[in-house]
């Protein structure tokens, strides 16, 4: 009887934990991609401003 209880508890919690992990990985990937894209865009903007002889944009 106690073994059935713990097995049922494990089976009931497992899907929630797995979906939570998938959600966390997806959000982490989106946030990292956004951070990388913003960094690349800022670098390109600095290079273009330097080519045109403009001062660096203030942070």
DSSP file (Angstrom, degrees, kcal/mol; ACC not computed):
  #  RESIDUE AA STRUCTURE BP1 BP2  ACC     N-H-->O    O-->H-N    N-H-->O    O-->H-N    TCO  KAPPA ALPHA  PHI   PSI    X-CA   Y-CA   Z-CA
    1    1 A X     >        0   0    0      0, 0.0     4,-1.9     0, 0.0     3,-0.2   0.000 360.0 360.0 360.0 -51.8    0.0    0.0    0.0
    2    2 A X  H  >  +     0   0    0      1,-0.2     4,-2.1     2,-0.2     5,-0.2   0.859 360.0  55.4 -61.7 -32.4    2.6    2.7    0.9
    3    3 A X  H  > S+     0   0    0      1,-0.2     4,-2.2     2,-0.2    -1,-0.2   0.902 106.0  50.9 -66.7 -38.7    4.6    1.8   -2.3
    4    4 A X  H  > S+     0   0    0      2,-0.2     4,-2.6     1,-0.2     5,-0.2   0.895 108.3  53.4 -63.1 -39.3    1.5    2.4   -4.4
    5    5 A X  H  X S+     0   0    0     -4,-1.9     4,-2.4     1,-0.2    -2,-0.2   0.946 111.5  43.4 -61.1 -49.2    1.0    5.8   -2.7
    6    6 A X  H  X S+     0   0    0     -4,-2.1     4,-2.3     2,-0.2    -1,-0.2   0.863 114.0  51.0 -68.6 -35.2    4.5    7.0   -3.5
    7    7 A X  H  X S+     0   0    0     -4,-2.2     4,-2.4     2,-0.2    -1,-0.2   0.916 112.0  47.0 -66.7 -43.0    4.4    5.6   -7.1
    8    8 A X  H  X S+     0   0    0     -4,-2.6     4,-2.0     2,-0.2    -2,-0.2   0.896 111.7  51.3 -64.4 -40.2    1.1    7.4   -7.7
    9    9 A X  H  X S+     0   0    0     -4,-2.4     4,-1.5    -5,-0.2    -2,-0.2   0.914 110.8  48.5 -63.1 -42.2    2.5   10.6   -6.2
   10   10 A X  H  X S+     0   0    0     -4,-2.3     4,-2.0     1,-0.2    -2,-0.2   0.917 111.6  49.2 -64.2 -43.4    5.6   10.3   -8.5
   11   11 A X  H  X S+     0   0    0     -4,-2.4     4,-0.7     1,-0.2    -1,-0.2   0.827 111.2  50.1 -65.7 -31.8    3.4    9.8  -11.5
   12   12 A X  H  < S+     0   0    0     -4,-2.0     4,-0.4    -5,-0.2    -1,-0.2   0.789 115.3  41.5 -79.0 -26.2    1.2   12.7  -10.7
   13   13 A X  H  X S+     0   0    0     -4,-1.5     4,-2.2    -3,-0.2     5,-0.2   0.769  98.3  75.5 -90.1 -28.0    4.1   15.1  -10.2
   14   14 A X  H  X S+     0   0    0     -4,-2.0     4,-2.6     1,-0.2     5,-0.2   0.894  93.1  49.0 -56.7 -49.3    6.2   14.1  -13.1
   15   15 A X  H  X S+     0   0    0     -4,-0.7     4,-2.6     1,-0.2     5,-0.2   0.904 111.7  50.4 -60.0 -39.4    4.2   15.7  -16.0
   16   16 A X  H  > S+     0   0    0     -4,-0.4     4,-2.1     1,-0.2    -1,-0.2   0.919 112.1  46.6 -64.1 -43.0    4.1   19.0  -14.2
   17   17 A X  H  X S+     0   0    0     -4,-2.2     4,-2.2     2,-0.2    -2,-0.2   0.913 113.1  49.2 -65.7 -42.8    7.8   19.0  -13.5
   18   18 A X  H  X S+     0   0    0     -4,-2.6     4,-2.3     2,-0.2    -2,-0.2   0.915 112.0  47.4 -65.2 -43.1    8.6   18.1  -17.2
   19   19 A X  H  X S+     0   0    0     -4,-2.6     4,-2.5    -5,-0.2    -1,-0.2   0.893 111.2  52.8 -64.6 -38.8    6.3   20.7  -18.6
   20   20 A X  H  X S+     0   0    0     -4,-2.1     4,-2.3    -5,-0.2    -2,-0.2   0.900 109.2  48.9 -62.5 -41.0    7.9   23.3  -16.2
   21   21 A X  H  X S+     0   0    0     -4,-2.2     4,-2.5     2,-0.2    -2,-0.2   0.913 111.2  49.1 -65.5 -42.6   11.4   22.4  -17.4
   22   22 A X  H  X S+     0   0    0     -4,-2.3     4,-2.4     2,-0.2    -2,-0.2   0.935 112.1  49.3 -61.5 -45.6   10.4   22.7  -21.1
   23   23 A X  H  X S+     0   0    0     -4,-2.5     4,-2.5     1,-0.2     5,-0.2   0.909 111.0  50.0 -59.1 -43.6    8.8   26.0  -20.4
   24   24 A X  H  X S+     0   0    0     -4,-2.3     4,-2.4     1,-0.2    -1,-0.2   0.915 110.7  48.8 -63.4 -44.0   11.9   27.2  -18.5
   25   25 A X  H  X S+     0   0    0     -4,-2.5     4,-2.2     2,-0.2    -1,-0.2   0.897 111.8  49.5 -63.8 -40.1   14.2   26.1  -21.4
   26   26 A X  H  X S+     0   0    0     -4,-2.4     4,-2.3     2,-0.2    -2,-0.2   0.942 113.0  45.7 -65.1 -47.2   12.1   27.9  -24.0
   27   27 A X  H  X S+     0   0    0     -4,-2.5     4,-2.6     1,-0.2     5,-0.2   0.901 111.8  52.6 -62.6 -40.0   12.0   31.1  -22.0
   28   28 A X  H  X S+     0   0    0     -4,-2.4     4,-2.4    -5,-0.2    -1,-0.2   0.905 109.9  48.6 -61.3 -42.4   15.7   30.9  -21.3
   29   29 A X  H  X S+     0   0    0     -4,-2.2     4,-2.3     2,-0.2    -2,-0.2   0.902 111.8  49.2 -65.4 -41.4   16.4   30.5  -25.1
   30   30 A X  H  X S+     0   0    0     -4,-2.3     4,-2.3     2,-0.2    -2,-0.2   0.925 112.6  46.9 -64.3 -44.5   14.1   33.4  -26.0
   31   31 A X  H  X S+     0   0    0     -4,-2.6     4,-2.3     1,-0.2    -2,-0.2   0.908 113.2  48.5 -66.5 -41.6   15.8   35.7  -23.4
   32   32 A X  H  X S+     0   0    0     -4,-2.4     4,-2.4    -5,-0.2    -1,-0.2   0.905 111.3  50.2 -64.7 -40.4   19.3   34.8  -24.5
   33   33 A X  H  X S+     0   0    0     -4,-2.3     4,-2.5     2,-0.2    -2,-0.2   0.913 111.2  49.0 -63.6 -42.5   18.4   35.3  -28.2
   34   34 A X  H  X S+     0   0    0     -4,-2.3     4,-2.5     2,-0.2    -2,-0.2   0.912 111.3  49.8 -62.9 -42.9   17.0   38.7  -27.4
   35   35 A X  H  X S+     0   0    0     -4,-2.3     4,-2.0     1,-0.2    -2,-0.2   0.919 112.6  46.9 -62.5 -43.9   20.1   39.7  -25.4
   36   36 A X  H  X S+     0   0    0     -4,-2.4     4,-2.5     1,-0.2    -2,-0.2   0.900 112.0  50.6 -65.1 -40.9   22.4   38.6  -28.2
   37   37 A X  H  X S+     0   0    0     -4,-2.5     4,-2.5     1,-0.2    -2,-0.2   0.908 110.3  48.9 -65.1 -41.8   20.3   40.4  -30.8
   38   38 A X  H  X S+     0   0    0     -4,-2.5     4,-2.3     2,-0.2    -1,-0.2   0.894 111.5  50.3 -64.6 -38.7   20.4   43.6  -28.9
   39   39 A X  H  X S+     0   0    0     -4,-2.0     4,-2.1     2,-0.2    -2,-0.2   0.923 112.0  46.8 -64.8 -44.6   24.1   43.4  -28.4
   40   40 A X  H  X S+     0   0    0     -4,-2.5     4,-2.3     1,-0.2    -2,-0.2   0.900 112.1  50.7 -64.5 -40.6   24.7   42.8  -32.1
   41   41 A X  H  X S+     0   0    0     -4,-2.5     4,-2.4     1,-0.2    -1,-0.2   0.903 110.0  49.7 -64.5 -40.8   22.4   45.7  -33.0
   42   42 A X  H  X S+     0   0    0     -4,-2.3     4,-2.4     2,-0.2    -1,-0.2   0.887 110.2  51.2 -65.2 -38.9   24.2   48.0  -30.6
   43   43 A X  H  X S+     0   0    0     -4,-2.1     4,-2.3     2,-0.2    -2,-0.2   0.925 111.2  47.2 -63.8 -44.4   27.6   47.0  -32.1
   44   44 A X  H  X S+     0   0    0     -4,-2.3     4,-2.5     1,-0.2    -2,-0.2   0.906 111.4  51.6 -63.7 -41.0   26.4   47.6  -35.6
   45   45 A X  H  X S+     0   0    0     -4,-2.4     4,-2.5     2,-0.2    -1,-0.2   0.906 109.2  50.1 -63.6 -41.1   25.0   51.0  -34.6
   46   46 A X  H  X S+     0   0    0     -4,-2.4     4,-2.2     1,-0.2    -1,-0.2   0.924 111.9  48.5 -61.1 -43.7   28.3   52.0  -33.0
   47   47 A X  H  X S+     0   0    0     -4,-2.3     4,-2.1     1,-0.2    -2,-0.2   0.912 112.3  47.8 -63.7 -42.5   30.2   51.0  -36.1
   48   48 A X  H  X S+     0   0    0     -4,-2.5     4,-1.8     2,-0.2    -1,-0.2   0.891 111.3  50.2 -67.2 -39.3   27.8   53.0  -38.4
   49   49 A X  H  <>S+     0   0    0     -4,-2.5     5,-2.5     1,-0.2     4,-0.5   0.890 110.6  50.5 -65.7 -37.2   27.9   56.1  -36.2
   50   50 A X  H ><5S+     0   0    0     -4,-2.2     3,-0.8     1,-0.2    -2,-0.2   0.890 108.2  52.5 -66.9 -38.7   31.7   55.9  -36.2
   51   51 A X  H 3<5S+     0   0    0     -4,-2.1    -1,-0.2     1,-0.2    -2,-0.2   0.871 111.2  46.8 -63.0 -37.0   31.7   55.6  -40.1
   52   52 A X  T 3<5S-     0   0    0     -4,-1.8    -1,-0.2    -5,-0.1    -2,-0.2   0.498 115.8-115.9 -85.8  -2.6   29.6   58.7  -40.3
   53   53 A X  T < 5 +     0   0    0     -3,-0.8    -3,-0.2    -4,-0.5     2,-0.2   0.692  65.5 144.8  79.3  18.3   31.8   60.6  -37.9
   54   54 A X      < -     0   0    0     -5,-2.5    -1,-0.3    -6,-0.2     3,-0.1  -0.566  54.6-103.4 -86.5 153.5   29.0   61.0  -35.2
   55   55 A X        -     0   0    0     -2,-0.2    -1,-0.1     1,-0.1     3,-0.1  -0.355  50.0 -84.5 -69.8 157.2   29.8   60.9  -31.5
   56   56 A X        -     0   0    0      1,-0.1     2,-0.2    -6,-0.0    -1,-0.1  -0.328  49.9-104.7 -61.6 143.5   29.0   57.7  -29.6
   57   57 A X        -     0   0    0      1,-0.1    -1,-0.1    -3,-0.1     2,-0.1  -0.484  37.8-112.5 -70.1 135.5   25.4   57.4  -28.5
   58   58 A X              0   0    0     -2,-0.2    -1,-0.1     1,-0.1    -3,-0.0  -0.391 360.0 360.0 -69.2 146.1   25.0   58.0  -24.8
   59   59 A X              0   0    0     -2,-0.1    -1,-0.1     0, 0.0    -2,-0.1   0.457 360.0 360.0 -77.8 360.0   23.9   55.1  -22.7
